[in-house]
Amino acid sequence: MAWWEILLLVLGIIAVILVILYFVGRKLQNKANNQQSIINENKMTTSILVIDKKKQKVKDSNLPKMVQDQIPKYLRFRKLPLVKAKIGPKITTLMCDDKVFKVLPVKKMVKVDLAGMYIVGMKGYKK
């Protein structure tokens, strides 16, 4: 084999890989957009008192068993941002977006956007 034949073969393989990655990326982007639209439809604003926030593994958290089973396998061994909050008279553990987790104050009343057990956004807080 000549060097230009090897070069063409390598370029062909790279082209096939790039085409496959393009279609897989488009599929994942559509899936993420659908999930984001579902979150936006189901979010509601409520006041919570943030008791504690920390990054924990799902199995070490205080989340219900049903919620733990629904979390994808690739996230089960990763530390997720969790917030222990008082919503009305009930103390619950909520999952949180990374951007919100960084600015969420502890031991303060905060208005947040909740989508189920997931804190999507923060409106403001009382000092």
C-alpha positions, 0 to 999 in steps of 0.5 A: 500500500502506498502512503496516499492510500493509507491517508485516504483510508484514515480520512475516510474513517474520520469522515464516517466517525464525524458523521455518526457523531453529528447525528448522535449529537442532534438526537441528544440535543433534541432530547435535551430540548424536550426535557427542558420544555417539560421542566418549563411547563411544570415549574412553579414558584414557591417559598422555601427555607433552605436548611442545608445544602451539600453535594452527595451521592444519591445512595447516601441522600435522603431521597425516596427510593422511587426517585433513586430508582428513576435517576440514570445509572451514569448519575448514581455514583456521581455527587449531585447538589442536594438541598434540605429545605422546609416547604411549609411544615414539611422538611424535604430533600430536593435536587438542584441545578448547579448554577442555582446551587452555587448562589443559594443561601443557607438558612434563608427564605428563598423564592425558587422555581420547583419542577417536582423535586428539582430546583430550577431557578431562584427568584430572590430571598429575604434577609 
